[in-house]
Amino acid sequence: VTFQPRAIASHRKRASRVARVALADGLVEINEVAEIGDFATAQSLFWKVAPDIPRAKRRMLFNTVIKVCANAGEHELAEEWYCRLKGDGLVPNKETFGKLMEA
């Protein structure tokens, strides 16, 4: 097997492009308001985009709402959204717990 840096670079570019397209389905907008702690807008966006988010991205969606709660200093809301994540049958990950700790 020979090392082919161009093939790896090409694969990384493609993977990055795919990731950006995948995030374009509402997660980018929610993340932008999460950065500034705008919970009302994030929650509204959640209900708007949630039906179209594929199962593989749903934990990321919930984690982003937990992030907005953390950035807004709303620890009780973060706990509520954690319960919703679990209620949706999703398994929390290290990002979930990290955001809960920030809240």
ChimeraX attribute file (.defattr): number of C-alpha atoms within 10 A of each C-alpha:
attribute: neighborCount
match mode: 1-to-1
recipient: residues
	/A:1	3
	/A:2	4
	/A:3	7
	/A:4	8
	/A:5	9
	/A:6	9
	/A:7	10
	/A:8	11
	/A:9	11
	/A:10	11
	/A:11	12
	/A:12	12
	/A:13	12
	/A:14	12
	/A:15	12
	/A:16	12
	/A:17	12
	/A:18	12
	/A:19	11
	/A:20	12
	/A:21	11
	/A:22	15
	/A:23	17
	/A:24	11
	/A:25	16
	/A:26	17
	/A:27	23
	/A:28	16
	/A:29	16
	/A:30	24
	/A:31	19
	/A:32	14
	/A:33	21
	/A:34	23
	/A:35	14
	/A:36	12
	/A:37	20
	/A:38	17
	/A:39	22
	/A:40	12
	/A:41	14
	/A:42	24
	/A:43	16
	/A:44	11
	/A:45	17
	/A:46	20
	/A:47	10
	/A:48	11
	/A:49	15
	/A:50	17
	/A:51	10
	/A:52	11
	/A:53	18
	/A:54	12
	/A:55	12
	/A:56	9
	/A:57	14
	/A:58	18
	/A:59	22
	/A:60	19
	/A:61	24
	/A:62	23
	/A:63	24
	/A:64	26
	/A:65	29
	/A:66	32
	/A:67	31
	/A:68	29
	/A:69	29
	/A:70	25
	/A:71	21
	/A:72	18
	/A:73	14
	/A:74	17
	/A:75	18
	/A:76	13
	/A:77	18
	/A:78	27
	/A:79	16
	/A:80	13
	/A:81	20
	/A:82	22
	/A:83	14
	/A:84	13
	/A:85	21
	/A:86	14
	/A:87	10
	/A:88	12
	/A:89	10
	/A:90	16
	/A:91	10
	/A:92	16
	/A:93	11
	/A:94	8
	/A:95	15
	/A:96	20
	/A:97	14
	/A:98	14
	/A:99	21
	/A:100	20
	/A:101	11
	/A:102	15
	/A:103	20
